[in-house]
């Protein structure tokens, strides 16, 4: 259960955690009076973040992106299960691919009639190498590349943040989970972009 909704998960997805619900709570505070919400969820996994946002905001539509087809299939199942398949679409794409940002805008134009989003969310792989050695038992069953980028925990931010302006409209918001150990590095990436 995540944000009072049930989600199917398997070895291809992260298990939704209560701390991720904080993202939804913050979005609810900032988007109370928004007329239309166009949401992009990068690394959607089970779809729990995107689908919870859609449940809370009846005027929202969204797209979930993940690099694994099996994961996208789970998100689609969860969308149907929670009666949100008309307002959500899920696609297999990798943010490291050349042309990724243009493809996402093209998909959104076709789906919502708009190119750009006013809300981008993500729970990207952000653990550090030393943290991978000390995982709690239930996390050891989750896909490693959803937890750790095999580098410094910053690959997602280094790739997406320099391009974020191409994805968002004016007065947009981004909500990304971060590793507190990397907050200064992420702030620096944000400042430089």
C-alpha positions as CSV (number, residue, x, y, z in Angstrom):
1,X,0.0,0.0,0.0
2,X,1.2,3.5,-0.9
3,X,-0.8,6.6,-0.3
4,X,-3.9,4.5,0.4
5,X,-3.6,2.7,-2.9
6,X,-2.6,-0.8,-3.6
7,X,0.2,-1.5,-6.1
8,X,1.5,-4.7,-7.6
9,X,5.3,-4.9,-7.3
10,X,7.8,-7.6,-8.3
11,X,11.5,-8.1,-8.7
12,X,11.5,-5.5,-11.4
13,X,10.2,-2.7,-9.2
14,X,11.1,-0.9,-6.0
15,X,8.8,-1.5,-3.1
16,X,6.9,1.8,-2.4
17,X,8.1,3.3,0.9
18,X,6.4,5.7,3.3
19,X,9.2,8.3,2.9
20,X,8.4,8.6,-0.8
21,X,4.9,9.6,0.2
22,X,6.5,12.9,1.3
23,X,6.8,13.8,-2.3
24,X,3.0,13.5,-2.8
25,X,2.3,15.5,0.4
26,X,4.6,18.4,-0.8
27,X,2.9,18.4,-4.2
28,X,-0.5,18.6,-2.6
29,X,0.6,21.7,-0.7
30,X,2.0,23.5,-3.7
31,X,-0.7,22.6,-6.3
32,X,-3.9,23.1,-4.5
33,X,-5.4,25.5,-7.0
34,X,-3.8,24.3,-10.2
35,X,-6.2,24.1,-13.1
36,X,-4.4,21.4,-15.1
37,X,-1.4,19.3,-14.1
38,X,0.8,17.7,-16.7
39,X,3.1,15.2,-14.9
40,X,6.3,13.4,-15.9
41,X,7.6,10.6,-13.7
42,X,11.2,9.6,-14.6
43,X,12.1,6.1,-13.6
44,X,8.4,5.3,-12.8
45,X,8.9,1.8,-11.5
46,X,5.5,0.6,-10.2
47,X,4.0,3.9,-11.1
48,X,3.1,4.6,-7.5
49,X,4.3,8.3,-7.5
50,X,2.6,9.3,-10.7
51,X,-0.6,7.3,-10.0
52,X,-0.9,8.7,-6.5
53,X,-0.6,12.3,-7.9
54,X,-3.3,11.5,-10.5
55,X,-5.6,10.1,-7.7
56,X,-5.2,13.3,-5.7
57,X,-5.6,15.7,-8.6
58,X,-8.6,14.9,-10.8
59,X,-7.4,17.5,-13.3
60,X,-4.0,15.8,-13.8
61,X,-2.7,13.6,-16.5
62,X,0.8,12.0,-16.7
63,X,3.4,10.0,-18.4
64,X,5.7,7.5,-16.6
65,X,9.0,6.6,-18.2
66,X,11.2,3.6,-17.3
67,X,14.1,1.9,-19.1
68,X,12.8,-1.6,-18.4
69,X,9.9,-3.0,-20.4
70,X,8.9,-5.4,-17.6
71,X,8.7,-2.5,-15.2
72,X,6.6,-0.5,-17.6
73,X,4.2,-3.5,-17.8
74,X,3.8,-3.4,-14.0
75,X,3.1,0.3,-14.0
76,X,0.4,-0.2,-16.7
77,X,-1.2,-3.0,-14.6
78,X,-1.2,-0.6,-11.6
79,X,-2.8,2.1,-13.7
80,X,-5.6,-0.2,-14.8
81,X,-6.0,-1.6,-11.3
82,X,-6.5,1.9,-9.8
83,X,-8.8,3.1,-12.7
84,X,-6.3,5.7,-13.9
85,X,-5.4,4.3,-17.4
86,X,-7.2,7.0,-19.2
87,X,-5.1,9.7,-17.5
88,X,-1.7,7.9,-17.6
89,X,0.6,6.4,-20.1
90,X,3.8,4.5,-19.6
91,X,6.7,4.1,-22.0
92,X,10.0,2.3,-22.1
93,X,12.7,5.0,-22.6
94,X,16.1,5.6,-21.0
95,X,17.1,9.1,-20.0
96,X,20.7,8.3,-21.0
97,X,19.6,7.7,-24.6
98,X,20.4,10.3,-27.3
99,X,17.3,12.2,-28.2
100,X,15.5,11.2,-25.0
101,X,14.2,14.6,-24.1
102,X,12.8,15.3,-27.6
103,X,11.1,11.8,-27.6
104,X,9.4,12.6,-24.2
105,X,8.1,16.0,-25.5
106,X,6.7,14.3,-28.6
107,X,5.0,11.7,-26.5
108,X,3.5,14.3,-24.3
109,X,2.3,16.4,-27.2
110,X,0.5,13.3,-28.6
111,X,-1.0,12.3,-25.2
112,X,-2.0,15.7,-23.7
113,X,-1.9,18.2,-26.5
114,X,1.0,20.0,-24.8
115,X,4.7,19.5,-25.2
116,X,6.0,20.6,-21.8
117,X,5.2,19.5,-18.3
118,X,4.4,21.6,-15.2
119,X,5.5,18.9,-12.8
120,X,8.4,16.4,-13.0
121,X,8.9,13.8,-10.3
122,X,11.5,11.0,-9.8
123,X,12.9,8.6,-7.3
124,X,16.1,8.0,-9.2
125,X,19.0,5.6,-8.3
126,X,20.9,7.7,-5.7
127,X,22.6,5.3,-3.2
128,X,26.3,5.5,-2.8
129,X,28.6,2.5,-3.3
130,X,29.2,2.0,0.4
131,X,25.5,2.1,1.1
132,X,24.9,-0.8,-1.2
133,X,26.9,-3.0,1.1
134,X,24.6,-2.2,4.1
135,X,21.1,-2.6,2.7
136,X,18.3,-3.7,4.9
137,X,17.2,-7.2,4.0
138,X,14.0,-6.3,2.1
139,X,15.8,-3.9,-0.2
140,X,18.3,-6.7,-1.3
141,X,15.5,-8.2,-3.5
142,X,15.0,-5.0,-5.4
143,X,16.6,-4.1,-8.8
144,X,20.1,-2.8,-8.1
145,X,20.1,-0.4,-11.0
146,X,17.0,1.3,-9.4
147,X,19.0,1.9,-6.3
148,X,22.6,2.6,-7.5
149,X,23.9,4.0,-10.7
150,X,27.3,2.2,-10.5
151,X,29.0,5.6,-10.1
152,X,28.5,8.3,-7.5
153,X,24.7,8.4,-7.1
154,X,24.6,11.5,-9.2
155,X,24.2,10.2,-12.8
156,X,20.5,11.0,-13.0
157,X,20.9,14.6,-11.8
158,X,23.9,15.2,-14.0
159,X,22.0,14.0,-17.1
160,X,18.5,15.4,-16.4
161,X,19.0,18.7,-14.6
162,X,21.0,20.3,-17.5
163,X,18.1,19.5,-19.8
164,X,15.2,20.1,-17.4
165,X,14.3,23.4,-19.0
166,X,13.5,21.6,-22.3
167,X,10.9,19.5,-20.4
168,X,9.1,22.1,-18.3
169,X,6.9,25.0,-18.9
170,X,7.2,28.3,-17.0
171,X,6.4,28.2,-13.3
172,X,6.9,24.4,-13.1
173,X,8.1,22.3,-10.3
174,X,10.4,19.3,-10.0
175,X,10.4,16.9,-7.1
176,X,13.3,14.4,-7.0
177,X,14.2,12.2,-4.1
178,X,17.8,12.7,-3.2
179,X,20.4,11.1,-1.0
180,X,21.2,13.5,1.9
181,X,24.8,12.6,1.6
182,X,24.8,14.1,-1.9
183,X,22.7,17.2,-1.2
184,X,25.6,19.6,-1.7
185,X,26.6,18.0,-5.0
186,X,23.0,18.1,-6.2
187,X,22.7,21.8,-5.2
188,X,25.8,22.5,-7.2
189,X,24.4,20.7,-10.2
190,X,21.2,22.8,-9.9
191,X,23.1,26.0,-9.5
192,X,25.2,25.4,-12.6
193,X,22.1,24.7,-14.7
